[in-house]
Amino acid sequence: MRGTAKGRYGLQFMVELAMQAGHGPVLVEAIAERQALPAKFLRVLLGSLKADGLIRVQRGPSGGCELARHPSHISALEVLEALEGGLGGPSLPADATHGARAVRELWTRSTEAARDVLRRTTLADLAERQQALEVDSQGYSI
């Protein structure tokens, strides 16, 4: 499964918010810089994430973004669905040949397996793994 830039960048953005959870709103520019992502693109994603109740956006001098719920209560699937809609596989006509039906079944099973992994993976899980990888890349043992 290869996600779109919207899904990948949005998930990176949300993992960074998860890593900052409990510290108040975080500026989009700070996340963009830390994650080497385009701030302008991230701003486009905010509307969908906010509309689906995944983030809160606060304006003003002490403004920024923060998760609307605890990171352990937001799944990767929720984030991707907010940004990309459904995560279905390729569509085949209902009257497809037997070979095409077998392929459709394969795509259905693989899509469901991917959805299950994404559904069971929370932002807290991803933030914890990201922090461990960052420590490991700095030459420290984990």
Residue, then its C-alpha position, 0 to 999 in steps of 0.5 A: m500500500r503506497g499512500t499519497a503525499k497528503g496521507r504521508y505528510g498528514l500522518q507525520f504531522m499528527v505523529e509530531l503533534a502526538m509527541q508534543a501532546g500535553h505541552g499546548p498548541v504547536l506552531v505549524e511552522a515548527i512541525a514543518e521545520r522539524q519534519a522537513l515538510p512544506a508548511k503551506f501544504l500542512r496548512v491545507l491539511l488542517g481543515s480536514l483534520k479539524a473537521d473530523g475532530l482530530i485536532r484543535v486549532q487556536r489562533g493568536p499569539s499563543g496559537g497553534c495546533e494540538l490533538a483533540r484527543h489523547p494520542s492513544h485514542i486516535s488511530a492511523l486509520e482515522v487520520l488517513e481516512a480524514l485526509e484521503g477518504g476511504l482506503g479501498g483498492p482498485s475497483l473492478p466491474a461486478d461482471a468481471t471474468h473469473g480471473a478478475r474476480a480472484v484479483r478483486e478478492l485479493w485486493t479486498r483481503s489485502t486492503e482489509a488487512a492493511r486497514d486492520v493494521l492502521r486501525r490497531t496502530t495509534l498515534a501514541d504507538l507511532a510517537e513512541r516508535q519515532q522517539a525510539l528511532e530518533v534516539d537510536s539514530q543519535g547513537y544511543s542504545i534503546 
